[in-house]
Amino acid sequence: MAHLVLLQTASLRQYMQIACDVFSLPQWKYFVTVLLGMLKCDETRTLSGILRQVAVQRTVSGLSRFLQQAPWSIEALTNQRQKHFNALVAPEVVQAHADQRAQQPRKRGRRRQTVVTGYLALDDSTCVQAYACKMEGQGWHYSSSDKRSMPGHSLFQSVYCLLGRQLPLTPQMYRQKTVCEKEGVPFRSKIDMAVQEVETFVPPADTHTHVLADSWYVAKQVWRAVRQRGWDFTGGLKSNRQLRITLADGQRLWQRVDHYAAGLTPDDFQPVLWPSIEGGRWVYGYLVRTRIKKLGACQVLIVKPEPDAPPGAARYWVTSRLTDSLAQVVAAVAMRWVIEVLFADFKELLGADHYQVRSAQAIVRFWAIGLFLYQYLDEQRVSLQRQRGVHVTLGETRTWVRQQHTDLLLNWIVHQAAQGVSAAHIQDCLRPALL
């Protein structure tokens, strides 16, 4: 059953108003159509699949023009989302500082400065288009789910996490150099995109930022950009990176991380709880302060599932925080998983890889509207979680929001029937935009 565009929950209607200055009136109608179609759709989120979910007079060609040609800005949409996010978290940041001050022991002298940390996670994901016709920006990218290179698009994404809330930033499409040369567009590497994100992101007031990334983005340029802003950086470390060791005679040498880890004994590893939604799991970690070539002073974390596990089972991370304990570094590393969850939910719940449009601008705009909806669902998730006192997933939140809209639709049908409106007229009003 198609959904009437006018039937929206008060929370969704209020949330959508933050984007009213981004779109003209004709564009706004298509924006709302795409948003509700993404929310209600259980099939592939192609333009046709989206239009089958809404009872409104729209066409596939009109929706395609809205995504490809209409003069609206993705950056403006992101800025409006971020303003809304900052206004939402501002009182919570003040409260978090007050809670930290209240927990400090009373003693003489100046109180220790309180710190509220937000985490900026960077990563990329492949949107596979195995059977699609030729699209702009399409190349061969490694897909972790397929375990091989697949045709499609690479989505570079960052998400900011603060006090349990998420703010997905502007999505970007990474094009390989050969694709850029063929399409006549400037090439930008993933490292360039990460540096730009670090240099341009403006966090909420009175917060400290901790950047999280996997081993691909642990590069000198990104590290330097983070440190120049006075932020912290924690990321994965490839086994062939070199750390500095000091021998008994004082001589300093460079050694591969995996070779260094192979020389450790089981007694060197300490049990530490790896945080997770399910309550966490115990692993064994080793933390050493050293220097990594091209990065500088840091701490290196080595984690094994068991203290006597073979060297091949070890995983490595690096952090710029030189005084953190083993548990604190592990907690920061575990926070990076939030962007992996974002990619999974964005694809499974909102169809981030279901698009069937050809231009690169239309694809990125499709992602941008999907992330607009994602941020709304995350706000509702936090609200539900606080009401229920238990963890709530984005999928559970989406089901709850959809049930509210279904209730609104059923109440509308009952009201129309009570007013004597014929079944044929009601059915005509609920006819989807595309049969």
Buried (B, 14 or more C-beta within 10 A) or exposed (E): EBBBBEBBBEBBEEBBEBBEEBBEEEBBBBBBBBBBBBBBBEEEBBBBBBBBBBBBEBEBEBBBEBBBEBEBEBEEBBBBBBEBBBEBBEEBBEEBBEEBEEEEEEEEEEEEEBEBBBBBBBBBBBBBBEEBEEBBBBBBBEBEEEEEEBBBBBBBBBBBBBBEBBBBBBBBBBBBEEBBEEEEEEEBEBBBBBBEBBEEBEBBEEBEBBBBBBBBBBBEBBBBBBBEBEBBBBBBBEBEBBBBBEEEEEEEEEBBBBBBBEEBEEEBBEEBBBBEEEEBEEBBBBBBEBBBEEBEEBBBBBBBEEBEBEBEEBBBBBBBBEEBEBBBBBBBBBBBBBBBBBBBBBBEBBBBBBBBBBBBBBBBBBBBBBBBBBBBBBBBBBEBBEEEEEEBBBBBBBEBBBEBBBEBBEEBBEEBEEEEEEEEEEEEBBEBBBE
